[in-house]
């Protein structure tokens, strides 16, 4: 599998590796009005997906975001020139092999696009908020750690097992750091 060796890792990391490598494509979506933590965590997932050879796109409404400057900076990086798409575009392109990774929320009523969440049969949740009474129940993977400062911190933890430091682009490192510092 791409000459990739996963080190002795806890099941969470192995399951993440398997989900990403088995997906036909990945969409990463955060809460509505995405902030730097959403973009940082999404950039980290894009890095892991790129390492594993799986196409990955970030779903966000460019007109309703608190991270517009960070998004604009990332769009200048060749790997991110076409990485962002609207919730409507993602909904139209989702299929049975799509893995939807929801970051920085565990509540279905807070995601960027509820229709996309309901359309995807394979969902992973990476979140640091306390679990709400109404949370995304049908997730194939749930990386939920309320002790963490941010979703970007949790994705950085995944990166330690699923990518090499040289795989991470400078723009991805900066986005992850922005998410950790500002959340």
C-alpha positions in Angstrom: 0.0 0.0 0.0 2.1 2.9 -1.3 5.1 1.5 0.6 3.6 3.0 3.7 4.4 1.5 7.1 2.2 2.4 10.0 4.2 2.2 13.3 2.8 0.4 16.2 -0.1 2.6 16.8 -3.2 2.5 19.0 -6.4 1.2 17.2 -7.7 4.8 16.7 -4.8 5.6 14.3 -5.0 2.3 12.5 -8.7 2.8 12.0 -8.2 6.3 10.7 -5.5 5.0 8.3 -7.9 2.3 7.0 -10.9 4.7 6.6 -8.8 7.2 4.6 -7.1 4.7 2.4 -10.3 2.9 1.6 -12.2 6.1 0.7 -12.7 7.1 -3.0 -12.6 10.7 -1.9 -12.7 12.7 1.3 -14.6 15.8 2.2 -13.7 17.7 5.4 -16.4 19.8 6.9 -16.6 21.8 10.1 -19.2 23.8 11.8 -21.0 26.6 10.1 -19.1 29.9 9.8 -15.8 28.0 9.8 -13.0 29.4 11.9 -9.2 28.8 11.9 -9.6 25.6 13.9 -11.8 24.1 11.2 -9.4 25.2 8.4 -6.3 24.0 10.4 -7.8 20.6 11.2 -9.0 20.2 7.6 -5.6 21.0 6.3 -4.1 18.3 8.5 -6.6 15.8 7.1 -5.7 16.9 3.6 -2.0 16.2 4.3 -2.8 12.7 5.6 -5.1 12.0 2.6 -2.4 13.3 0.2 0.1 10.9 1.8 -2.2 8.0 1.3 -3.2 9.0 -2.2 -6.8 9.8 -1.5 -8.3 13.0 -3.0 -9.4 15.4 -0.3 -11.5 18.6 -0.4 -12.5 21.1 2.2 -16.2 22.0 2.4 -17.0 25.6 3.5 -19.1 28.5 2.5 -16.6 31.1 1.4 -19.1 33.9 2.1 -19.7 32.8 5.7 -16.4 32.2 7.3 -14.3 33.6 10.1 -11.2 32.2 8.4 -11.3 34.0 5.1 -7.7 35.3 5.2 -6.4 31.8 6.1 -8.4 30.2 3.3 -7.1 32.8 0.8 -3.5 32.1 1.8 -4.0 28.4 1.3 -5.6 29.0 -2.1 -2.2 30.4 -3.2 -0.5 27.1 -2.5 -0.6 24.8 -5.6 -1.9 21.8 -3.6 -4.8 23.9 -2.4 -5.7 25.7 -5.6 -8.9 23.6 -6.0 -9.1 22.2 -2.5 -12.1 24.3 -1.3 -15.6 23.7 -2.5 -19.0 24.9 -1.5 -21.4 22.7 0.5 -23.7 22.5 -2.5 -20.9 21.3 -4.8 -19.8 18.7 -2.2 -23.4 17.5 -1.9 -23.6 17.0 -5.7 -20.2 15.1 -5.8 -20.7 12.9 -2.8 -21.1 9.1 -3.5 -21.0 5.8 -1.7 -17.2 5.9 -1.4 -17.0 9.4 0.1 -15.7 9.7 3.6 -16.9 12.8 5.3 -14.7 14.0 8.1 -16.4 16.4 10.4 -14.0 18.5 12.5 -14.5 20.9 15.4 -18.1 19.9 16.1 -20.0 16.8 17.1 -23.5 18.2 16.7 -25.4 17.6 13.4 -27.3 20.9 13.8 -24.0 22.9 13.8 -22.3 21.4 10.7 -21.7 23.5 7.6 -24.3 21.5 5.6 -26.7 19.1 7.2 -27.8 17.6 3.9 -24.2 16.6 3.1 -23.9 15.0 6.5 -27.1 13.0 5.9 -26.0 12.0 2.4 -22.7 10.5 3.4 -22.8 6.9 4.7 -19.2 7.0 6.0 -18.5 9.7 8.5 -15.6 10.4 10.9 -15.8 13.0 13.7 -12.8 14.7 15.2 -13.8 17.1 18.0 -12.7 18.6 21.3 -16.0 20.0 22.5 -18.1 18.3 25.2 -20.5 15.8 23.7 -23.9 17.4 23.2 -27.2 15.7 23.8 -27.6 15.5 20.1 -24.4 14.4 18.5 -23.5 12.6 15.3 -24.3 9.1 16.3 -23.6 7.1 13.1 -19.8 7.9 12.8 -17.5 5.1 11.7 -14.8 6.8 13.7 -15.2 9.2 16.6 -12.0 10.9 17.9 -13.6 12.9 20.7 -11.3 14.3 23.3 -12.7 17.2 25.4 -9.3 17.7 27.1 -7.7 18.9 23.9 -7.6 22.6 23.1 -8.7 22.3 19.5 -9.6 20.0 16.7 -6.3 21.1 15.1 -4.4 19.7 18.1 -6.2 16.3 17.7 -5.4 16.2 14.0 -1.8 17.1 14.8 -1.8 14.0 17.0 -3.0 11.9 14.1 -0.3 13.3 11.8 2.4 12.0 14.2 1.3 8.4 13.2 0.0 8.8 9.7 2.4 11.2 8.0 6.1 12.1 8.0 7.1 15.6 9.1 8.4 16.2 5.5 4.9 15.5 4.2 3.4 18.6 5.9 3.4 21.7 3.8 4.3 25.0 5.4 0.8 26.4 4.8 -0.6 23.3 6.5 1.7 23.7 9.5 0.7 27.4 9.8 -3.0 26.5 9.5 -2.7 23.9 12.2 -0.8 26.3 14.5 -3.4 29.0 13.9 -6.2 26.6 14.8 -4.4 25.5 18.0 -3.4 29.0 19.1 -6.7 30.8 18.4 -9.2 28.2 19.5 
